[in-house]
């Protein structure tokens, strides 16, 4: 790398910057942020700025001569130097946060990044450091969730140039399957909810009848997502988990509850803003405390589970179930059914005497 010793330029407004040539390209720095140094000459009185700029010149030259990192202005790409593991992982996180993921998922990725960042003393990650973070979780589901998020970050970092993939080789822990509890009497539980909160009732019946996911797909519904006659809901790929465009029929018992408003208005708030992300979670938590019908393992998603069972029992078609649920593949639907109370064997399949 060919770098000359930086020089100082004093502007008409008395601000200063240092400039230098790196591989015959001119660069200028007003402070040390781009090389990770907290030196800002222009934060000092005008009579002290030149001296501070001299200090910045020395630090810049020392940093670049030793192969240090210089980032492009307002970009994550590098002019020179080599990123450390932590740099790659931070860049990986930043790119993931810019993608179209849910707020909750982005929070999970950020949490995973902070955990391993605090676990390592140096600029590179070692397997013992990662193992220590993972084994902090005694619950196998929590362990697997963190491992999944770490692999997402490291895999992206590898795409960007990370050579040392420290998370490679870690395996998921075995988790005992939990049987999701559907509702045996949909009408009764819906009536109880209707008496508690009408918006929650509308959310639950649409989760059951339209098989939409409650916390985003239902919560964010605007009247413009419905056809003019309210017979179908149309959601773009950016609005649902599968990432594909989705058209869902609206059953008659839901259609008769709807009174179409302004296309830009949310169906729950009557404004152009949807309820906050925890809106139905909060109301459901309050309902659970008063309900006399809810059983263990029954949640808002139990309405979607119940709707799935109803469709599969009536049609016997895994393909129709996949389309109704908005799953990305039949394999996802098969995995989904394994966690529900759907018997895969009948009496005729059992041994005979």
LOTOR-96702 format. One record per residue: x, y, z of N, C-alpha, C in turn. Coordinates in steps of 0.05 Angstrom, whole numbers, padded with zeros to 5 digits, always signed. Layout:
# LOTOR-96702
XYZXYZXYZ...
//
This chain:
# LOTOR-96702
+00017-00024+00000+00000+00000+00000+00018+00025+00000+00012+00044-00018+00028+00068-00021+00012+00092-00010+00021+00102+00014+00007+00125+00027+00028+00146+00034+00022+00171+00028+00040+00193+00035+00031+00205+00062+00050+00219+00075+00043+00231+00101+00022+00253+00096+00000+00253+00112-00022+00273+00108-00013+00301+00112-00026+00319+00098-00022+00348+00101-00048+00361+00111-00045+00386+00121-00068+00400+00133-00077+00423+00115-00103+00425+00113-00115+00447+00098-00133+00463+00117-00130+00490+00117-00147+00507+00133-00166+00521+00115-00192+00518+00120-00213+00530+00103-00218+00559+00111-00234+00573+00094-00240+00601+00099-00255+00605+00125-00271+00585+00133-00287+00587+00158-00271+00578+00182-00245+00574+00178-00226+00565+00199-00228+00536+00206-00246+00521+00193-00247+00492+00197-00222+00480+00184-00214+00456+00193-00190+00443+00182-00196+00415+00174-00180+00404+00156-00182+00376+00149-00154+00367+00140-00149+00341+00142-00124+00330+00132-00129+00316+00106-00109+00316+00088-00113+00302+00063-00087+00287+00056-00090+00265+00041-00068+00248+00034-00075+00233+00009-00055+00220-00002-00059+00204-00026-00053+00174-00019-00073+00157-00025-00070+00129-00020-00073+00115-00046-00051+00102-00055-00051+00089-00081-00060+00108-00103-00049+00133-00101-00053+00154-00121-00081+00165-00122-00097+00160-00101-00124+00172-00099-00124+00190-00074-00136+00214-00078-00136+00234-00057-00159+00229-00038-00153+00230-00012-00174+00228+00009-00171+00251+00029-00193+00259+00041-00191+00279+00062-00209+00271+00085-00199+00277+00109-00214+00270+00134-00216+00295+00151-00240+00301+00161-00244+00323+00179-00241+00314+00208-00243+00287+00212-00239+00275+00239-00230+00247+00236-00228+00233+00258-00217+00205+00257-00238+00183+00257-00263+00190+00252-00284+00170+00254-00280+00147+00234-00271+00153+00210-00269+00133+00189-00247+00113+00194-00229+00119+00213-00208+00100+00220-00211+00091+00249-00234+00098+00261-00240+00088+00288-00225+00103+00310-00218+00128+00305-00203+00144+00324-00219+00169+00332-00221+00174+00358-00238+00197+00367-00221+00223+00368-00215+00233+00345-00201+00259+00343-00217+00276+00325-00226+00299+00335-00242+00318+00319-00231+00346+00323-00212+00355+00306-00200+00381+00309-00220+00404+00309-00242+00402+00293-00261+00424+00291-00279+00426+00315-00277+00409+00334-00293+00411+00358-00279+00430+00378-00254+00438+00372-00239+00455+00389-00240+00484+00379-00233+00503+00396-00231+00532+00387-00213+00534+00363-00218+00555+00346-00203+00558+00321-00173+00559+00325-00163+00571+00347-00135+00574+00351-00121+00547+00359-00137+00527+00365-00125+00501+00373-00128+00479+00351-00143+00486+00331-00150+00465+00311-00126+00455+00295-00108+00473+00288-00085+00464+00272-00068+00444+00287-00063+00449+00313-00048+00430+00329-00061+00403+00331-00087+00403+00334-00102+00378+00336-00102+00363+00308-00102+00379+00287-00100+00367+00260-00073+00354+00256-00052+00365+00268-00026+00352+00266-00026+00325+00279-00040+00324+00302-00043+00298+00316-00058+00278+00299-00079+00288+00286-00095+00271+00268-00078+00260+00245-00061+00278+00234-00043+00269+00212-00025+00246+00221-00014+00248+00245+00004+00227+00255-00011+00201+00259-00035+00202+00270-00051+00178+00276-00060+00165+00250-00068+00182+00230-00077+00171+00204-00054+00156+00191-00031+00169+00190-00008+00156+00177+00000+00130+00191+00001+00131+00217+00008+00107+00232-00012+00084+00227-00038+00092+00227-00059+00072+00224-00058+00059+00196-00055+00075+00175-00055+00064+00148-00029+00049+00142-00007+00059+00152+00019+00045+00148+00019+00017+00160+00004+00014+00181+00003-00013+00194-00020-00030+00183-00031-00022+00160-00052-00038+00148-00079-00034+00160-00084-00012+00174-00109-00007+00187-00132-00001+00167-00156-00002+00177-00180+00000+00160-00186+00030+00155-00193+00036+00129-00203+00062+00122-00229+00057+00106-00251+00066+00117-00277+00061+00104-00284+00084+00084-00300+00077+00064-00310+00097+00045-00328+00116+00061-00330+00140+00051-00347+00160+00064-00377+00152+00063-00389+00150+00087-00418+00143+00090-00424+00115+00077-00404+00097+00076-00409+00071+00066-00395+00050+00084-00403+00025+00081-00391+00003+00096-00367-00009+00081-00364-00002+00056-00342-00014+00040-00315-00001+00048-00293-00016+00043-00267-00008+00051-00251+00005+00029-00234+00024+00037-00214+00035+00019-00188+00019+00022-00182+00012+00047-00158-00004+00052-00161-00019+00078-00143-00038+00082-00143-00053+00107-00160-00078+00105-00161-00093+00126-00177-00118+00127-00195-00118+00151-00220-00125+00147-00239-00126+00169-00233-00148+00189-00238-00143+00214-00237-00164+00234-00263-00179+00235-00264-00200+00250-00289-00216+00253-00312-00198+00262-00306-00181+00282-00327-00163+00292-00336-00143+00272-00318-00133+00255-00325-00115+00234-00344-00129+00214-00337-00153+00206-00353-00168+00187-00381-00173+00198-00382-00181+00224-00408-00187+00236-00425-00162+00239-00413-00139+00245-00428-00115+00246-00439-00107+00219-00422-00110+00198-00431-00105+00171-00454-00124+00163-00451-00149+00171-00472-00169+00166-00499-00161+00179-00497-00153+00204-00522-00144+00218-00534-00120+00205-00518-00100+00198-00528-00076+00185-00543-00082+00159-00532-00101+00144-00545-00108+00118-00571-00123+00123-00572-00141+00144-00596-00155+00151-00618-00136+00161-00610-00116+00176-00630-00097+00186-00642-00080+00164-00629-00078+00142-00640-00063+00119-00659-00079+00102-00660-00105+00106-00678-00122+00091-00706-00121+00102-00725-00132+00087-00753-00131+00094-00761-00153+00113-00751-00152+00138-00758-00171+00159-00776-00157+00179-00789-00173+00196-00806-00162+00216-00789-00148+00238-00801-00130+00252-00787-00115+00273-00777-00135+00294-00794-00155+00301-00786-00174+00322-00761-00190+00314-00760-00198+00288-00737-00213+00279-00712-00196+00279-00714-00171+00272-00691-00154+00273-00681-00150+00301-00700-00149+00320-00692-00146+00348-00677-00171+00357-00686-00195+00348-00672-00220+00354-00643-00220+00344-00640-00212+00319-00613-00212+00307-00595-00192+00322-00605-00169+00329-00590-00149+00343-00581-00160+00371-00600-00174+00384-00594-00185+00410-00573-00206+00408-00574-00223+00387-00554-00244+00383-00527-00232+00379-00526-00210+00363-00501-00197+00357-00489-00185+00382-00505-00172+00399-00495-00160+00423-00484-00181+00443-00497-00204+00444-00489-00225+00462-00460-00235+00456-00455-00240+00430-00428-00251+00424-00408-00229+00423-00417-00204+00418-00398-00181+00418-00387-00178+00446-00404-00181+00466-00395-00178+00494-00379-00202+00504-00382-00225+00490-00369-00249+00500-00340-00251+00491-00332-00236+00471-00305-00237+00460-00288-00213+00469-00264-00218+00479-00247-00197+00487-00231-00184+00464-00225-00200+00444-00209-00191+00422-00226-00183+00398-00214-00181+00374-00228-00173+00350-00237-00197+00334-00231-00221+00344-00238-00245+00330-00254-00264+00348-00272-00279+00337-00289-00297+00353-00277-00325+00354-00277-00336+00378-00267-00364+00381-00291-00381+00390-00289-00407+00382-00311-00425+00388-00318-00427+00418-00298-00427+00436-00305-00427+00465-00321-00403+00473-00316-00380+00461-00332-00356+00468-00361-00360+00459-00365-00370+00435-00392-00375+00426-00407-00396+00442-00392-00418+00449-00404-00439+00464-00413-00429+00492-00397-00411+00503-00404-00400+00529-00431-00385+00528-00434-00369+00506-00459-00354+00503-00482-00373+00499-00479-00393+00481-00501-00411+00475-00509-00427+00500-00490-00437+00515-00496-00454+00538-00507-00438+00562-00508-00412+00559-00522-00396+00579-00551-00403+00581-00562-00414+00558-00590-00420+00556-00594-00450+00563-00608-00455+00584-00615-00483+00591-00638-00494+00575-00656-00475+00567-00678-00483+00550-00669-00489+00522-00675-00513+00512-00666-00521+00485-00677-00504+00463-00702-00495+00466-00714-00479+00445-00700-00452+00443-00693-00440+00466-00679-00415+00467-00651-00418+00455-00638-00440+00462-00612-00446+00451-00612-00448+00421-00632-00462+00410-00634-00466+00381-00641-00440+00367-00657-00423+00380-00665-00398+00368-00641-00379+00366-00624-00378+00387-00600-00362+00386-00580-00373+00366-00577-00399+00365-00559-00412+00346-00568-00405+00317-00593-00406+00312-00604-00400+00285-00597-00372+00277-00601-00353+00296-00595-00325+00290-00565-00320+00286-00549-00333+00302-00520-00330+00299-00511-00341+00272-00522-00363+00263-00515-00374+00237-00523-00356+00215-00546-00342+00218-00554-00323+00197-00533-00301+00194-00524-00291+00217-00505-00269+00217-00478-00278+00206-00469-00301+00215-00443-00311+00206-00443-00319+00177-00465-00331+00168-00466-00339+00139-00465-00315+00121-00479-00293+00130-00478-00269+00114-00450-00257+00114-00437-00258+00138-00410-00248+00140-00391-00263+00122-00395-00290+00120-00378-00306+00102-00381-00297+00073-00406-00291+00065-00411-00280+00038-00395-00254+00033-00392-00239+00055-00378-00213+00052-00348-00216+00053-00338-00240+00061-00309-00244+00061-00297-00254+00087-00314-00260+00107-00304-00271+00132-00292-00299+00127-00268-00303+00136-00254-00328+00132-00259-00348+00155-00262-00338+00179-00264-00355+00202-00293-00356+00211-00307-00377+00202-00335-00380+00210-00336-00397+00235-00335-00383+00258-00332-00397+00284-00357-00412+00292-00380-00405+00280-00405-00418+00288-00409-00444+00274-00393-00449+00253-00396-00474+00238-00390-00498+00256-00406-00519+00254-00402-00543+00269-00420-00545+00294-00432-00523+00302-00451-00524+00325-00478-00536+00315-00489-00554+00330-00513-00567+00322-00537-00560+00341-00560-00561+00330-00584-00556+00346-00588-00577+00367-00600-00570+00389-00608-00589+00410-00635-00601+00403-00639-00625+00412-00664-00638+00408-00686-00625+00426-00708-00618+00414-00730-00606+00429-00754-00624+00428-00766-00629+00451-00790-00646+00452-00813-00631+00439-00828-00645+00422-00850-00632+00408-00872-00625+00427-00884-00602+00423-00907-00593+00439-00932-00594+00421-00953-00608+00431-00977-00610+00416-00994-00585+00419-00996-00570+00397-01012-00545+00398-01041-00552+00401-01054-00538+00419-01082-00545+00426-01102-00528+00410-01116-00541+00391-01137-00526+00377-01162-00523+00394-01181-00508+00383-01207-00504+00397-01227-00525+00388-01240-00538+00407-01260-00558+00400-01287-00544+00393-01293-00522+00405-01318-00508+00400-01311-00479+00394-01307-00474+00368-01300-00447+00359-01320-00426+00366-01345-00432+00361-01367-00412+00366-01367-00403+00395-01364-00421+00414-01366-00414+00442-01343-00396+00450-01319-00403+00442-01296-00386+00450-01297-00359+00437-01306-00358+00411-01309-00333+00397-01330-00315+00411-01351-00326+00420-01372-00310+00434-01361-00299+00460-01344-00314+00474-01332-00304+00499-01314-00280+00493-01298-00283+00471-01280-00262+00463-01296-00237+00454-01317-00241+00439-01334-00219+00429-01344-00202+00452-01351-00215+00474-01361-00200+00497-01339-00186+00512-01314-00194+00507-01291-00181+00521-01281-00157+00505-01276-00161+00479-01265-00140+00462-01271-00146+00433-01285-00127+00420-01294-00133+00392-01271-00134+00373-01250-00117+00376-01227-00118+00358-01213-00145+00360-01210-00155+00384-01198-00181+00388-01215-00203+00375-01241-00200+00378-01259-00219+00366-01256-00219+00335-01254-00196+00323-01251-00194+00294-01224-00206+00285-01204-00201+00301-01177-00212+00295-01178-00242+00296-01191-00254+00317-01192-00283+00321-01208-00296+00299-01231-00285+00292-01248-00298+00272-01235-00297+00244-01219-00275+00239-01205-00274+00213-01181-00292+00213-01168-00296+00236-01146-00314+00238-01156-00343+00233-01180-00349+00243-01192-00375+00238-01203-00378+00210-01219-00359+00202-01233-00362+00176-01217-00356+00152-01198-00338+00154-01181-00330+00131-01153-00342+00133-01146-00354+00156-01120-00366+00162-01097-00346+00159-01103-00321+00166-01082-00301+00166-01068-00302+00193-01043-00293+00193-01028-00291+00218-01036-00266+00233-01043-00269+00259-01056-00247+00273-01039-00222+00278-01013-00226+00285-00998-00203+00295-00987-00184+00273-00988-00193+00248-00980-00175+00227-01001-00174+00205-01007-00197+00193-01025-00198+00170-01052-00187+00176-01063-00196+00199-01090-00186+00207-01088-00157+00218-01069-00153+00235-01066-00126+00248-01063-00104+00228-01048-00109+00206-01042-00088+00187-01063-00085+00165-01084-00101+00166-01104-00100+00144-01116-00072+00141-01117-00063+00116-01131-00038+00109-01153-00045+00090-01173-00028+00087-01196-00034+00070-01187-00037+00041-01165-00025+00034-01155-00028+00007-01144-00055+00001-01140-00072+00022-01131-00099+00017-01154-00118+00009-01179-00108+00012-01202-00124+00005-01211-00116-00023-01223-00135-00037-01236-00129-00063-01261-00112-00057-01271-00100-00078-01294-00081-00074-01318-00095-00061-01323-00120-00067-01346-00134-00056-01339-00149-00030-01314-00144-00020-01305-00156+00006-01303-00187+00005-01301-00198-00019-01301-00227-00022-01273-00239-00019-01253-00222-00024-01225-00232-00022-01207-00211-00009-01185-00222+00003-01164-00205+00013-01139-00210-00004-01126-00188-00013-01102-00191-00029-01078-00178-00015-01058-00195-00010-01034-00186+00004-01010-00190-00013-00993-00170-00015-00968-00172-00031-00948-00189-00015-00927-00198-00028-00906-00214-00015-00893-00200+00008-00892-00174+00008-00879-00159+00030-00897-00158+00055-00921-00167+00052-00940-00166+00075-00945-00193+00088-00932-00214+00078-00937-00240+00092-00911-00255+00093-00910-00275+00111-00886-00289+00118-00873-00304+00095-00889-00315+00077-00879-00332+00056-00864-00315+00035-00870-00289+00034-00857-00272+00014-00870-00273-00013-00893-00287-00015-00907-00290-00041-00933-00275-00039-00943-00266-00063-00969-00253-00064-00990-00273-00055-01010-00264-00041-01030-00282-00029-01058-00271-00033-01076-00287-00043-01104-00280-00046-01121-00299-00029-01136-00288-00010-01151-00305+00009-01181-00300+00007-01197-00320+00004-01226-00316+00005-01235-00308+00032-01257-00291+00033-01268-00282+00058-01295-00297+00062-01297-00315+00082-01322-00330+00087-01345-00311+00093-01369-00320+00088-01393-00304+00091-01396-00294+00120-01389-00310+00140-01393-00303+00168-01374-00280+00177-01352-00276+00161-01334-00253+00166-01343-00229+00150-01351-00235+00125-01359-00214+00107-01382-00197+00118-01401-00211+00132-01424-00197+00143-01417-00179+00167-01392-00182+00178-01383-00165+00200-01369-00139+00190-01363-00139+00164-01347-00117+00153-01363-00095+00141-01354-00071+00144-01367-00047+00132-01345-00031+00120-01341-00034+00094-01317-00023+00080-01315+00007+00084-01290+00015+00091-01285+00044+00094-01265+00054+00074-01251+00076+00080-01231+00087+00062-01209+00067+00057-01200+00065+00032-01180+00045+00025-01154+00047+00041-01147+00071+00050-01122+00076+00064-01125+00071+00094-01149+00067+00103-01154+00064+00132-01151+00035+00142-01138+00032+00165-01136+00006+00178-01164-00003+00188-01170-00028+00186-01197-00038+00193-01202-00036+00223-01182-00034+00239-01185-00033+00268-01185-00005+00279-01167+00012+00268-01164+00039+00279-01181+00060+00264-01188+00054+00239-01203+00074+00223-01186+00097+00215-01159+00094+00217-01140+00115+00208-01120+00101+00189-01101+00117+00180-01081+00106+00162-01058+00092+00177-01061+00090+00203-01041+00076+00219-01052+00051+00232-01037+00029+00231-01045+00004+00243-01041+00005+00273-01054-00013+00288-01048-00014+00317-01019-00021+00321-01008-00015+00345-00980-00021+00350-00975-00051+00349-00950-00060+00344-00944-00089+00341-00953-00106+00364-00954-00096+00388-00962-00112+00411-00992-00110+00418-01007-00097+00401-01035-00091+00407-01051-00116+00414-01052-00136+00397-01068-00160+00402-01055-00178+00423-01029-00177+00424-01015-00192+00445-01023-00182+00473-01025-00156+00476-01033-00144+00501-01061-00151+00509-01079-00147+00489-01108-00153+00495-01112-00183+00501-01098-00200+00486-01100-00229+00491-01091-00236+00519-01070-00223+00528-01060-00228+00555-01080-00221+00576-01094-00199+00571-01116-00191+00590-01139-00210+00589-01146-00220+00565-01168-00238+00561-01162-00265+00576-01138-00274+00574-01130-00300+00586-01136-00300+00616-01133-00276+00629-01137-00275+00658-01166-00277+00665-01184-00271+00646-01213-00271+00653-01228-00295+00641-01215-00308+00621-01229-00329+00606-01234-00354+00624-01258-00366+00620-01265-00391+00633-01263-00414+00614-01256-00409+00589-01256-00430+00569-01228-00438+00559-01209-00420+00560-01183-00425+00549-01169-00448+00564-01155-00464+00548-01140-00486+00560-01110-00481+00556-01094-00497+00570-01065-00495+00568-01056-00499+00539-01036-00483+00530-01025-00484+00503-01044-00473+00482-01065-00459+00489-01082-00446+00470-01075-00416+00469-01069-00407+00444-01060-00380+00440-01077-00367+00417-01069-00343+00409-01082-00331+00386-01078-00348+00361-01055-00360+00359-01049-00377+00336-01065-00403+00336-01078-00410+00359-01094-00434+00360-01118-00431+00341-01127-00406+00335-01148-00403+00316-01139-00410+00288-01115-00404+00281-01103-00411+00255-01100-00442+00254-01090-00453+00276-01088-00483+00277-01115-00496+00273-01135-00485+00287-01162-00497+00285-01173-00495+00256-01168-00472+00243-01177-00469+00216-01163-00489+00197-01137-00493+00202-01121-00512+00186-01132-00541+00189-01139-00548+00213-01150-00575+00218-01176-00578+00204-01193-00557+00205-01219-00558+00193-01217-00562+00162-01199-00548+00150-01194-00550+00121-01184-00578+00114-01164-00588+00129-01152-00613+00122-01172-00636+00126-01188-00635+00147-01207-00656+00152-01229-00657+00131-01237-00633+00121-01258-00632+00101-01249-00639+00073-01224-00631+00066-01214-00635+00039-01195-00658+00037-01180-00664+00058-01159-00685+00057-01137-00678+00038-01135-00652+00030-01115-00644+00010-01093-00627+00023-01069-00636+00022-01047-00621+00034-01040-00597+00016-01046-00599-00010-01041-00577-00029-01060-00554-00023-01085-00560-00019-01104-00539-00012-01097-00526+00015-01088-00542+00033-01080-00531+00059-01056-00513+00056-01037-00521+00040-01014-00504+00035-01022-00476+00024-01040-00477+00004-01049-00451-00008-01065-00434+00012-01082-00448+00028-01098-00433+00047-01081-00420+00069-01060-00435+00077-01043-00425+00099-01022-00405+00089-01017-00405+00063-00996-00387+00053-00968-00397+00058-00965-00424+00060-00939-00436+00065-00922-00435+00040-00896-00433+00043-00878-00431+00020-00875-00458+00005-00880-00480+00019-00878-00507+00007-00896-00527+00021-00901-00549+00008-00917-00571+00020-00902-00582+00045-00876-00583+00044-00860-00593+00067-00866-00576+00092-00869-00550+00089-00876-00533+00112-00903-00541+00123-00922-00546+00105-00949-00553+00114-00949-00580+00128-00933-00599+00118-00931-00626+00131-00919-00623+00159-00898-00606+00162-00886-00602+00188-00906-00589+00207-00921-00570+00196-00942-00556+00211-00962-00575+00223-00971-00594+00206-00992-00613+00215-00982-00632+00237-00956-00637+00237-00946-00656+00257-00949-00645+00286-00951-00618+00288-00954-00606+00314-00983-00602+00322-01001-00611+00306-01029-00607+00312-01042-00634+00320-01066-00632+00331-01081-00656+00339-01095-00669+00316-01079-00678+00296-01090-00691+00273-01079-00720+00272-01095-00740+00277-01085-00767+00277-01076-00776+00249-01053-00788+00247-01043-00798+00222-01050-00827+00217-01059-00840+00238-01068-00868+00236-01097-00871+00244-01110-00890+00232-01138-00897+00240-01138-00925+00252-01161-00933+00262-01163-00960+00274-01157-00981+00254-01165-00976+00229-01160-00996+00208-01130-01001+00202-01114-00981+00210-01085-00984+00205-01071-01000+00227-01085-01005+00249-01072-01017+00272-01072-01048+00269-01055-01062+00285-01054-01091+00284-01081-01104+00290-01086-01126+00276-01111-01141+00281-01105-01168+00293-01125-01179+00306-01122-01205+00319-01136-01227+00302
//
